[in-house]
Amino acid sequence: MKKEKYPKGHFVGMWIGICIAIFSGIGIPLSIATNNSTFIAIGPAIGVAIGAAIGSSIEDKYKKQGKIRPLNKKEKKRKKVVLIIALSLLLLAFIFGLIFLFK
């Protein structure tokens, strides 16, 4: 039987994504009920917190079993590229937000 190993951060990222998808539906009804659109962001924020907690506990369990491996060079490079793209998009969204705010 082959012992499967997962890259470091696999379960944390997976559970953050799952919980964001689940809890994103909470903010919309809450914002409609309170007539306050700022509550839309509460669902994803709760999803990140709960997903990170669940993912890190699962990852700790698998690490004790020896099923977590360090990232290889290709995965590290991909992670850096994704981070740069995400930060660039965030900066771009911030700039457009400022442009539309002061227009």
PDB file as gemmi writes it, atoms N, CA and C in Angstrom:
CRYST1    1.000    1.000    1.000  90.00  90.00  90.00 P 1                      
ATOM      1  N   MET A   1       0.840  -1.183   0.000  1.00  0.00           N  
ATOM      2  CA  MET A   1       0.000   0.000   0.000  1.00  0.00           C  
ATOM      3  C   MET A   1       0.880   1.240   0.000  1.00  0.00           C  
ATOM      4  N   LYS A   2       0.617   2.144  -0.921  1.00  0.00           N  
ATOM      5  CA  LYS A   2       1.415   3.368  -1.065  1.00  0.00           C  
ATOM      6  C   LYS A   2       1.001   4.385  -0.004  1.00  0.00           C  
ATOM      7  N   LYS A   3       2.005   4.922   0.670  1.00  0.00           N  
ATOM      8  CA  LYS A   3       1.745   5.939   1.686  1.00  0.00           C  
ATOM      9  C   LYS A   3       1.743   7.303   1.004  1.00  0.00           C  
ATOM     10  N   GLU A   4       0.565   7.930   0.925  1.00  0.00           N  
ATOM     11  CA  GLU A   4       0.429   9.204   0.225  1.00  0.00           C  
ATOM     12  C   GLU A   4       0.894  10.350   1.115  1.00  0.00           C  
ATOM     13  N   LYS A   5       1.671  11.270   0.513  1.00  0.00           N  
ATOM     14  CA  LYS A   5       2.147  12.454   1.234  1.00  0.00           C  
ATOM     15  C   LYS A   5       1.550  13.689   0.591  1.00  0.00           C  
ATOM     16  N   TYR A   6       1.227  14.659   1.421  1.00  0.00           N  
ATOM     17  CA  TYR A   6       0.626  15.906   0.965  1.00  0.00           C  
ATOM     18  C   TYR A   6       1.600  17.054   1.176  1.00  0.00           C  
ATOM     19  N   PRO A   7       1.592  18.056   0.277  1.00  0.00           N  
ATOM     20  CA  PRO A   7       2.481  19.203   0.468  1.00  0.00           C  
ATOM     21  C   PRO A   7       2.043  20.046   1.666  1.00  0.00           C  
ATOM     22  N   LYS A   8       2.996  20.696   2.281  1.00  0.00           N  
ATOM     23  CA  LYS A   8       2.713  21.552   3.432  1.00  0.00           C  
ATOM     24  C   LYS A   8       1.723  22.645   3.013  1.00  0.00           C  
ATOM     25  N   GLY A   9       0.683  22.854   3.808  1.00  0.00           N  
ATOM     26  CA  GLY A   9      -0.325  23.862   3.522  1.00  0.00           C  
ATOM     27  C   GLY A   9      -1.494  23.363   2.701  1.00  0.00           C  
ATOM     28  N   HIS A  10      -1.454  22.108   2.291  1.00  0.00           N  
ATOM     29  CA  HIS A  10      -2.509  21.552   1.439  1.00  0.00           C  
ATOM     30  C   HIS A  10      -3.876  21.614   2.116  1.00  0.00           C  
ATOM     31  N   PHE A  11      -3.962  21.109   3.338  1.00  0.00           N  
ATOM     32  CA  PHE A  11      -5.249  21.039   4.028  1.00  0.00           C  
ATOM     33  C   PHE A  11      -5.723  22.411   4.497  1.00  0.00           C  
ATOM     34  N   VAL A  12      -4.797  23.281   4.858  1.00  0.00           N  
ATOM     35  CA  VAL A  12      -5.180  24.626   5.271  1.00  0.00           C  
ATOM     36  C   VAL A  12      -5.837  25.364   4.104  1.00  0.00           C  
ATOM     37  N   GLY A  13      -5.197  25.333   2.947  1.00  0.00           N  
ATOM     38  CA  GLY A  13      -5.756  25.994   1.773  1.00  0.00           C  
ATOM     39  C   GLY A  13      -7.070  25.393   1.334  1.00  0.00           C  
ATOM     40  N   MET A  14      -7.157  24.073   1.383  1.00  0.00           N  
ATOM     41  CA  MET A  14      -8.370  23.396   0.960  1.00  0.00           C  
ATOM     42  C   MET A  14      -9.543  23.759   1.874  1.00  0.00           C  
ATOM     43  N   TRP A  15      -9.329  23.730   3.187  1.00  0.00           N  
ATOM     44  CA  TRP A  15     -10.415  24.024   4.119  1.00  0.00           C  
ATOM     45  C   TRP A  15     -10.775  25.507   4.155  1.00  0.00           C  
ATOM     46  N   ILE A  16      -9.813  26.385   3.907  1.00  0.00           N  
ATOM     47  CA  ILE A  16     -10.149  27.805   3.801  1.00  0.00           C  
ATOM     48  C   ILE A  16     -11.092  28.010   2.610  1.00  0.00           C  
ATOM     49  N   GLY A  17     -10.779  27.393   1.483  1.00  0.00           N  
ATOM     50  CA  GLY A  17     -11.644  27.502   0.303  1.00  0.00           C  
ATOM     51  C   GLY A  17     -13.026  26.933   0.537  1.00  0.00           C  
ATOM     52  N   ILE A  18     -13.097  25.771   1.170  1.00  0.00           N  
ATOM     53  CA  ILE A  18     -14.396  25.138   1.450  1.00  0.00           C  
ATOM     54  C   ILE A  18     -15.229  26.018   2.376  1.00  0.00           C  
ATOM     55  N   CYS A  19     -14.625  26.522   3.439  1.00  0.00           N  
ATOM     56  CA  CYS A  19     -15.378  27.317   4.415  1.00  0.00           C  
ATOM     57  C   CYS A  19     -15.762  28.691   3.867  1.00  0.00           C  
ATOM     58  N   ILE A  20     -14.930  29.272   3.021  1.00  0.00           N  
ATOM     59  CA  ILE A  20     -15.323  30.537   2.385  1.00  0.00           C  
ATOM     60  C   ILE A  20     -16.564  30.293   1.533  1.00  0.00           C  
ATOM     61  N   ALA A  21     -16.569  29.201   0.786  1.00  0.00           N  
ATOM     62  CA  ALA A  21     -17.733  28.888  -0.058  1.00  0.00           C  
ATOM     63  C   ALA A  21     -18.983  28.655   0.790  1.00  0.00           C  
ATOM     64  N   ILE A  22     -18.831  27.987   1.912  1.00  0.00           N  
ATOM     65  CA  ILE A  22     -19.981  27.691   2.770  1.00  0.00           C  
ATOM     66  C   ILE A  22     -20.503  28.955   3.457  1.00  0.00           C  
ATOM     67  N   PHE A  23     -19.593  29.728   4.046  1.00  0.00           N  
ATOM     68  CA  PHE A  23     -20.016  30.867   4.865  1.00  0.00           C  
ATOM     69  C   PHE A  23     -20.265  32.152   4.071  1.00  0.00           C  
ATOM     70  N   SER A  24     -19.952  32.172   2.790  1.00  0.00           N  
ATOM     71  CA  SER A  24     -20.226  33.373   1.996  1.00  0.00           C  
ATOM     72  C   SER A  24     -21.718  33.647   1.897  1.00  0.00           C  
ATOM     73  N   GLY A  25     -22.509  32.625   1.979  1.00  0.00           N  
ATOM     74  CA  GLY A  25     -23.949  32.793   1.919  1.00  0.00           C  
ATOM     75  C   GLY A  25     -24.550  33.412   3.168  1.00  0.00           C  
ATOM     76  N   ILE A  26     -23.774  33.567   4.225  1.00  0.00           N  
ATOM     77  CA  ILE A  26     -24.297  34.158   5.459  1.00  0.00           C  
ATOM     78  C   ILE A  26     -24.397  35.673   5.355  1.00  0.00           C  
ATOM     79  N   GLY A  27     -23.435  36.302   4.712  1.00  0.00           N  
ATOM     80  CA  GLY A  27     -23.370  37.760   4.674  1.00  0.00           C  
ATOM     81  C   GLY A  27     -24.496  38.406   3.900  1.00  0.00           C  
ATOM     82  N   ILE A  28     -24.930  37.789   2.819  1.00  0.00           N  
ATOM     83  CA  ILE A  28     -25.961  38.393   1.972  1.00  0.00           C  
ATOM     84  C   ILE A  28     -27.306  38.485   2.707  1.00  0.00           C  
ATOM     85  N   PRO A  29     -27.829  37.406   3.286  1.00  0.00           N  
ATOM     86  CA  PRO A  29     -29.091  37.550   4.026  1.00  0.00           C  
ATOM     87  C   PRO A  29     -28.961  38.495   5.227  1.00  0.00           C  
ATOM     88  N   LEU A  30     -27.804  38.476   5.872  1.00  0.00           N  
ATOM     89  CA  LEU A  30     -27.582  39.359   7.013  1.00  0.00           C  
ATOM     90  C   LEU A  30     -27.598  40.825   6.584  1.00  0.00           C  
ATOM     91  N   SER A  31     -26.990  41.116   5.441  1.00  0.00           N  
ATOM     92  CA  SER A  31     -26.987  42.504   4.958  1.00  0.00           C  
ATOM     93  C   SER A  31     -28.377  42.942   4.499  1.00  0.00           C  
ATOM     94  N   ILE A  32     -29.150  42.021   3.943  1.00  0.00           N  
ATOM     95  CA  ILE A  32     -30.518  42.349   3.526  1.00  0.00           C  
ATOM     96  C   ILE A  32     -31.397  42.584   4.765  1.00  0.00           C  
ATOM     97  N   ALA A  33     -31.243  41.728   5.766  1.00  0.00           N  
ATOM     98  CA  ALA A  33     -32.064  41.846   6.972  1.00  0.00           C  
ATOM     99  C   ALA A  33     -31.775  43.139   7.730  1.00  0.00           C  
ATOM    100  N   THR A  34     -30.517  43.558   7.744  1.00  0.00           N  
ATOM    101  CA  THR A  34     -30.147  44.767   8.488  1.00  0.00           C  
ATOM    102  C   THR A  34     -30.103  46.012   7.609  1.00  0.00           C  
ATOM    103  N   ASN A  35     -30.293  45.834   6.305  1.00  0.00           N  
ATOM    104  CA  ASN A  35     -30.208  46.936   5.339  1.00  0.00           C  
ATOM    105  C   ASN A  35     -28.852  47.644   5.417  1.00  0.00           C  
ATOM    106  N   ASN A  36     -27.800  46.854   5.622  1.00  0.00           N  
ATOM    107  CA  ASN A  36     -26.439  47.378   5.734  1.00  0.00           C  
ATOM    108  C   ASN A  36     -25.525  46.485   4.889  1.00  0.00           C  
ATOM    109  N   SER A  37     -25.022  47.018   3.785  1.00  0.00           N  
ATOM    110  CA  SER A  37     -24.244  46.204   2.851  1.00  0.00           C  
ATOM    111  C   SER A  37     -22.858  45.835   3.363  1.00  0.00           C  
ATOM    112  N   THR A  38     -22.412  46.419   4.456  1.00  0.00           N  
ATOM    113  CA  THR A  38     -21.084  46.069   4.972  1.00  0.00           C  
ATOM    114  C   THR A  38     -21.047  44.654   5.556  1.00  0.00           C  
ATOM    115  N   PHE A  39     -22.205  44.089   5.858  1.00  0.00           N  
ATOM    116  CA  PHE A  39     -22.248  42.741   6.419  1.00  0.00           C  
ATOM    117  C   PHE A  39     -21.965  41.648   5.385  1.00  0.00           C  
ATOM    118  N   ILE A  40     -21.889  42.006   4.112  1.00  0.00           N  
ATOM    119  CA  ILE A  40     -21.605  41.018   3.073  1.00  0.00           C  
ATOM    120  C   ILE A  40     -20.230  40.378   3.298  1.00  0.00           C  
ATOM    121  N   ALA A  41     -19.284  41.135   3.832  1.00  0.00           N  
ATOM    122  CA  ALA A  41     -17.921  40.636   4.035  1.00  0.00           C  
ATOM    123  C   ALA A  41     -17.778  39.753   5.267  1.00  0.00           C  
ATOM    124  N   ILE A  42     -18.786  39.659   6.094  1.00  0.00           N  
ATOM    125  CA  ILE A  42     -18.672  38.860   7.316  1.00  0.00           C  
ATOM    126  C   ILE A  42     -18.570  37.365   7.011  1.00  0.00           C  
ATOM    127  N   GLY A  43     -19.331  36.884   6.042  1.00  0.00           N  
ATOM    128  CA  GLY A  43     -19.317  35.463   5.708  1.00  0.00           C  
ATOM    129  C   GLY A  43     -17.947  34.948   5.295  1.00  0.00           C  
ATOM    130  N   PRO A  44     -17.293  35.572   4.300  1.00  0.00           N  
ATOM    131  CA  PRO A  44     -15.957  35.109   3.932  1.00  0.00           C  
ATOM    132  C   PRO A  44     -14.938  35.236   5.067  1.00  0.00           C  
ATOM    133  N   ALA A  45     -15.068  36.276   5.888  1.00  0.00           N  
ATOM    134  CA  ALA A  45     -14.129  36.431   7.009  1.00  0.00           C  
ATOM    135  C   ALA A  45     -14.278  35.294   8.018  1.00  0.00           C  
ATOM    136  N   ILE A  46     -15.518  34.937   8.312  1.00  0.00           N  
ATOM    137  CA  ILE A  46     -15.761  33.801   9.207  1.00  0.00           C  
ATOM    138  C   ILE A  46     -15.253  32.514   8.562  1.00  0.00           C  
ATOM    139  N   GLY A  47     -15.471  32.374   7.261  1.00  0.00           N  
ATOM    140  CA  GLY A  47     -15.006  31.189   6.534  1.00  0.00           C  
ATOM    141  C   GLY A  47     -13.493  31.028   6.580  1.00  0.00           C  
ATOM    142  N   VAL A  48     -12.760  32.133   6.442  1.00  0.00           N  
ATOM    143  CA  VAL A  48     -11.293  32.069   6.514  1.00  0.00           C  
ATOM    144  C   VAL A  48     -10.852  31.619   7.905  1.00  0.00           C  
ATOM    145  N   ALA A  49     -11.453  32.199   8.933  1.00  0.00           N  
ATOM    146  CA  ALA A  49     -11.057  31.852  10.302  1.00  0.00           C  
ATOM    147  C   ALA A  49     -11.343  30.387  10.619  1.00  0.00           C  
ATOM    148  N   ILE A  50     -12.539  29.939  10.319  1.00  0.00           N  
ATOM    149  CA  ILE A  50     -12.905  28.549  10.624  1.00  0.00           C  
ATOM    150  C   ILE A  50     -12.126  27.576   9.734  1.00  0.00           C  
ATOM    151  N   GLY A  51     -11.980  27.906   8.458  1.00  0.00           N  
ATOM    152  CA  GLY A  51     -11.234  27.039   7.548  1.00  0.00           C  
ATOM    153  C   GLY A  51      -9.774  26.899   7.939  1.00  0.00           C  
ATOM    154  N   ALA A  52      -9.149  27.998   8.360  1.00  0.00           N  
ATOM    155  CA  ALA A  52      -7.753  27.936   8.802  1.00  0.00           C  
ATOM    156  C   ALA A  52      -7.611  27.073  10.048  1.00  0.00           C  
ATOM    157  N   ALA A  53      -8.569  27.178  10.963  1.00  0.00           N  
ATOM    158  CA  ALA A  53      -8.523  26.369  12.184  1.00  0.00           C  
ATOM    159  C   ALA A  53      -8.682  24.880  11.872  1.00  0.00           C  
ATOM    160  N   ILE A  54      -9.679  24.547  11.060  1.00  0.00           N  
ATOM    161  CA  ILE A  54      -9.913  23.138  10.710  1.00  0.00           C  
ATOM    162  C   ILE A  54      -8.726  22.587   9.918  1.00  0.00           C  
ATOM    163  N   GLY A  55      -8.288  23.335   8.909  1.00  0.00           N  
ATOM    164  CA  GLY A  55      -7.182  22.879   8.065  1.00  0.00           C  
ATOM    165  C   GLY A  55      -5.895  22.679   8.836  1.00  0.00           C  
ATOM    166  N   SER A  56      -5.588  23.590   9.751  1.00  0.00           N  
ATOM    167  CA  SER A  56      -4.333  23.441  10.494  1.00  0.00           C  
ATOM    168  C   SER A  56      -4.410  22.273  11.476  1.00  0.00           C  
ATOM    169  N   SER A  57      -5.595  22.011  12.043  1.00  0.00           N  
ATOM    170  CA  SER A  57      -5.697  20.855  12.944  1.00  0.00           C  
ATOM    171  C   SER A  57      -5.557  19.545  12.166  1.00  0.00           C  
ATOM    172  N   ILE A  58      -6.144  19.479  10.976  1.00  0.00           N  
ATOM    173  CA  ILE A  58      -5.996  18.279  10.151  1.00  0.00           C  
ATOM    174  C   ILE A  58      -4.547  18.115   9.708  1.00  0.00           C  
ATOM    175  N   GLU A  59      -3.929  19.240   9.339  1.00  0.00           N  
ATOM    176  CA  GLU A  59      -2.538  19.173   8.900  1.00  0.00           C  
ATOM    177  C   GLU A  59      -1.613  18.728  10.037  1.00  0.00           C  
ATOM    178  N   ASP A  60      -1.869  19.190  11.250  1.00  0.00           N  
ATOM    179  CA  ASP A  60      -1.073  18.744  12.403  1.00  0.00           C  
ATOM    180  C   ASP A  60      -1.220  17.240  12.616  1.00  0.00           C  
ATOM    181  N   LYS A  61      -2.439  16.745  12.469  1.00  0.00           N  
ATOM    182  CA  LYS A  61      -2.694  15.311  12.627  1.00  0.00           C  
ATOM    183  C   LYS A  61      -1.910  14.508  11.585  1.00  0.00           C  
ATOM    184  N   TYR A  62      -1.954  14.966  10.339  1.00  0.00           N  
ATOM    185  CA  TYR A  62      -1.243  14.256   9.276  1.00  0.00           C  
ATOM    186  C   TYR A  62       0.268  14.405   9.421  1.00  0.00           C  
ATOM    187  N   LYS A  63       0.712  15.533   9.953  1.00  0.00           N  
ATOM    188  CA  LYS A  63       2.153  15.735  10.154  1.00  0.00           C  
ATOM    189  C   LYS A  63       2.692  14.738  11.177  1.00  0.00           C  
ATOM    190  N   LYS A  64       1.925  14.490  12.237  1.00  0.00           N  
ATOM    191  CA  LYS A  64       2.333  13.504  13.247  1.00  0.00           C  
ATOM    192  C   LYS A  64       2.414  12.107  12.654  1.00  0.00           C  
ATOM    193  N   GLN A  65       1.584  11.846  11.642  1.00  0.00           N  
ATOM    194  CA  GLN A  65       1.594  10.541  10.972  1.00  0.00           C  
ATOM    195  C   GLN A  65       2.665  10.459   9.882  1.00  0.00           C  
ATOM    196  N   GLY A  66       3.361  11.574   9.630  1.00  0.00           N  
ATOM    197  CA  GLY A  66       4.414  11.593   8.609  1.00  0.00           C  
ATOM    198  C   GLY A  66       3.876  11.707   7.189  1.00  0.00           C  
ATOM    199  N   LYS A  67       2.681  12.245   7.012  1.00  0.00           N  
ATOM    200  CA  LYS A  67       2.081  12.339   5.687  1.00  0.00           C  
ATOM    201  C   LYS A  67       2.196  13.734   5.068  1.00  0.00           C  
ATOM    202  N   ILE A  68       2.895  14.647   5.726  1.00  0.00           N  
ATOM    203  CA  ILE A  68       3.095  15.994   5.197  1.00  0.00           C  
ATOM    204  C   ILE A  68       4.553  16.129   4.775  1.00  0.00           C  
ATOM    205  N   ARG A  69       4.748  16.624   3.547  1.00  0.00           N  
ATOM    206  CA  ARG A  69       6.108  16.819   3.045  1.00  0.00           C  
ATOM    207  C   ARG A  69       6.337  18.307   2.782  1.00  0.00           C  
ATOM    208  N   PRO A  70       7.614  18.736   2.790  1.00  0.00           N  
ATOM    209  CA  PRO A  70       7.891  20.140   2.459  1.00  0.00           C  
ATOM    210  C   PRO A  70       7.621  20.413   0.978  1.00  0.00           C  
ATOM    211  N   LEU A  71       7.415  21.679   0.654  1.00  0.00           N  
ATOM    212  CA  LEU A  71       7.176  22.064  -0.735  1.00  0.00           C  
ATOM    213  C   LEU A  71       8.434  21.868  -1.567  1.00  0.00           C  
ATOM    214  N   ASN A  72       8.272  21.416  -2.821  1.00  0.00           N  
ATOM    215  CA  ASN A  72       9.429  21.309  -3.705  1.00  0.00           C  
ATOM    216  C   ASN A  72       9.637  22.648  -4.421  1.00  0.00           C  
ATOM    217  N   LYS A  73      10.675  22.745  -5.231  1.00  0.00           N  
ATOM    218  CA  LYS A  73      11.010  24.017  -5.885  1.00  0.00           C  
ATOM    219  C   LYS A  73       9.891  24.514  -6.796  1.00  0.00           C  
ATOM    220  N   LYS A  74       9.283  23.612  -7.534  1.00  0.00           N  
ATOM    221  CA  LYS A  74       8.207  23.996  -8.450  1.00  0.00           C  
ATOM    222  C   LYS A  74       7.017  24.564  -7.677  1.00  0.00           C  
ATOM    223  N   GLU A  75       6.667  23.927  -6.570  1.00  0.00           N  
ATOM    224  CA  GLU A  75       5.540  24.403  -5.757  1.00  0.00           C  
ATOM    225  C   GLU A  75       5.844  25.744  -5.098  1.00  0.00           C  
ATOM    226  N   LYS A  76       7.088  25.922  -4.657  1.00  0.00           N  
ATOM    227  CA  LYS A  76       7.477  27.211  -4.062  1.00  0.00           C  
ATOM    228  C   LYS A  76       7.405  28.332  -5.090  1.00  0.00           C  
ATOM    229  N   LYS A  77       7.858  28.049  -6.314  1.00  0.00           N  
ATOM    230  CA  LYS A  77       7.824  29.054  -7.369  1.00  0.00           C  
ATOM    231  C   LYS A  77       6.384  29.404  -7.723  1.00  0.00           C  
ATOM    232  N   ARG A  78       5.524  28.385  -7.844  1.00  0.00           N  
ATOM    233  CA  ARG A  78       4.112  28.611  -8.153  1.00  0.00           C  
ATOM    234  C   ARG A  78       3.441  29.433  -7.061  1.00  0.00           C  
ATOM    235  N   LYS A  79       3.797  29.159  -5.811  1.00  0.00           N  
ATOM    236  CA  LYS A  79       3.228  29.890  -4.688  1.00  0.00           C  
ATOM    237  C   LYS A  79       3.623  31.373  -4.737  1.00  0.00           C  
ATOM    238  N   LYS A  80       4.879  31.650  -5.097  1.00  0.00           N  
ATOM    239  CA  LYS A  80       5.335  33.037  -5.216  1.00  0.00           C  
ATOM    240  C   LYS A  80       4.620  33.755  -6.348  1.00  0.00           C  
ATOM    241  N   VAL A  81       4.450  33.086  -7.488  1.00  0.00           N  
ATOM    242  CA  VAL A  81       3.780  33.692  -8.638  1.00  0.00           C  
ATOM    243  C   VAL A  81       2.327  34.016  -8.292  1.00  0.00           C  
ATOM    244  N   VAL A  82       1.633  33.090  -7.648  1.00  0.00           N  
ATOM    245  CA  VAL A  82       0.240  33.314  -7.269  1.00  0.00           C  
ATOM    246  C   VAL A  82       0.140  34.466  -6.270  1.00  0.00           C  
ATOM    247  N   LEU A  83       1.076  34.541  -5.331  1.00  0.00           N  
ATOM    248  CA  LEU A  83       1.076  35.630  -4.358  1.00  0.00           C  
ATOM    249  C   LEU A  83       1.287  36.979  -5.035  1.00  0.00           C  
ATOM    250  N   ILE A  84       2.213  37.048  -5.975  1.00  0.00           N  
ATOM    251  CA  ILE A  84       2.471  38.298  -6.699  1.00  0.00           C  
ATOM    252  C   ILE A  84       1.243  38.717  -7.509  1.00  0.00           C  
ATOM    253  N   ILE A  85       0.604  37.757  -8.181  1.00  0.00           N  
ATOM    254  CA  ILE A  85      -0.606  38.062  -8.953  1.00  0.00           C  
ATOM    255  C   ILE A  85      -1.724  38.546  -8.035  1.00  0.00           C  
ATOM    256  N   ALA A  86      -1.918  37.876  -6.904  1.00  0.00           N  
ATOM    257  CA  ALA A  86      -2.986  38.262  -5.977  1.00  0.00           C  
ATOM    258  C   ALA A  86      -2.739  39.658  -5.409  1.00  0.00           C  
ATOM    259  N   LEU A  87      -1.511  39.947  -5.025  1.00  0.00           N  
ATOM    260  CA  LEU A  87      -1.203  41.282  -4.495  1.00  0.00           C  
ATOM    261  C   LEU A  87      -1.351  42.351  -5.564  1.00  0.00           C  
ATOM    262  N   SER A  88      -0.992  42.034  -6.795  1.00  0.00           N  
ATOM    263  CA  SER A  88      -1.160  42.985  -7.900  1.00  0.00           C  
ATOM    264  C   SER A  88      -2.637  43.287  -8.147  1.00  0.00           C  
ATOM    265  N   LEU A  89      -3.458  42.255  -8.143  1.00  0.00           N  
ATOM    266  CA  LEU A  89      -4.899  42.452  -8.330  1.00  0.00           C  
ATOM    267  C   LEU A  89      -5.510  43.250  -7.178  1.00  0.00           C  
ATOM    268  N   LEU A  90      -5.040  42.986  -5.960  1.00  0.00           N  
ATOM    269  CA  LEU A  90      -5.520  43.740  -4.812  1.00  0.00           C  
ATOM    270  C   LEU A  90      -5.154  45.217  -4.929  1.00  0.00           C  
ATOM    271  N   LEU A  91      -3.925  45.491  -5.339  1.00  0.00           N  
ATOM    272  CA  LEU A  91      -3.482  46.874  -5.523  1.00  0.00           C  
ATOM    273  C   LEU A  91      -4.276  47.543  -6.638  1.00  0.00           C  
ATOM    274  N   LEU A  92      -4.501  46.834  -7.717  1.00  0.00           N  
ATOM    275  CA  LEU A  92      -5.284  47.366  -8.836  1.00  0.00           C  
ATOM    276  C   LEU A  92      -6.723  47.682  -8.406  1.00  0.00           C  
ATOM    277  N   ALA A  93      -7.323  46.786  -7.642  1.00  0.00           N  
ATOM    278  CA  ALA A  93      -8.678  47.020  -7.138  1.00  0.00           C  
ATOM    279  C   ALA A  93      -8.710  48.229  -6.207  1.00  0.00           C  
ATOM    280  N   PHE A  94      -7.692  48.390  -5.391  1.00  0.00           N  
ATOM    281  CA  PHE A  94      -7.607  49.540  -4.485  1.00  0.00           C  
ATOM    282  C   PHE A  94      -7.498  50.838  -5.274  1.00  0.00           C  
ATOM    283  N   ILE A  95      -6.667  50.842  -6.307  1.00  0.00           N  
ATOM    284  CA  ILE A  95      -6.495  52.047  -7.136  1.00  0.00           C  
ATOM    285  C   ILE A  95      -7.802  52.401  -7.845  1.00  0.00           C  
ATOM    286  N   PHE A  96      -8.478  51.404  -8.434  1.00  0.00           N  
ATOM    287  CA  PHE A  96      -9.761  51.667  -9.091  1.00  0.00           C  
ATOM    288  C   PHE A  96     -10.808  52.137  -8.085  1.00  0.00           C  
ATOM    289  N   GLY A  97     -10.767  51.578  -6.893  1.00  0.00           N  
ATOM    290  CA  GLY A  97     -11.691  52.024  -5.854  1.00  0.00           C  
ATOM    291  C   GLY A  97     -11.481  53.481  -5.503  1.00  0.00           C  
ATOM    292  N   LEU A  98     -10.223  53.881  -5.400  1.00  0.00           N  
ATOM    293  CA  LEU A  98      -9.929  55.298  -5.114  1.00  0.00           C  
ATOM    294  C   LEU A  98     -10.356  56.201  -6.267  1.00  0.00           C  
ATOM    295  N   ILE A  99     -10.137  55.746  -7.481  1.00  0.00           N  
ATOM    296  CA  ILE A  99     -10.535  56.544  -8.653  1.00  0.00           C  
ATOM    297  C   ILE A  99     -12.056  56.762  -8.655  1.00  0.00           C  
ATOM    298  N   PHE A 100     -12.823  55.689  -8.419  1.00  0.00           N  
ATOM    299  CA  PHE A 100     -14.275  55.830  -8.437  1.00  0.00           C  
ATOM    300  C   PHE A 100     -14.796  56.571  -7.207  1.00  0.00           C  
ATOM    301  N   LEU A 101     -14.058  56.498  -6.108  1.00  0.00           N  
ATOM    302  CA  LEU A 101     -14.472  57.195  -4.898  1.00  0.00           C  
ATOM    303  C   LEU A 101     -14.359  58.712  -5.052  1.00  0.00           C  
ATOM    304  N   PHE A 102     -13.294  59.164  -5.693  1.00  0.00           N  
ATOM    305  CA  PHE A 102     -13.049  60.606  -5.824  1.00  0.00           C  
ATOM    306  C   PHE A 102     -13.496  61.167  -7.163  1.00  0.00           C  
ATOM    307  N   LYS A 103     -14.251  60.425  -7.927  1.00  0.00           N  
ATOM    308  CA  LYS A 103     -14.729  60.879  -9.225  1.00  0.00           C  
ATOM    309  C   LYS A 103     -15.987  61.697  -9.087  1.00  0.00           C  
TER     310      LYS A 103                                                      
END                                                                             
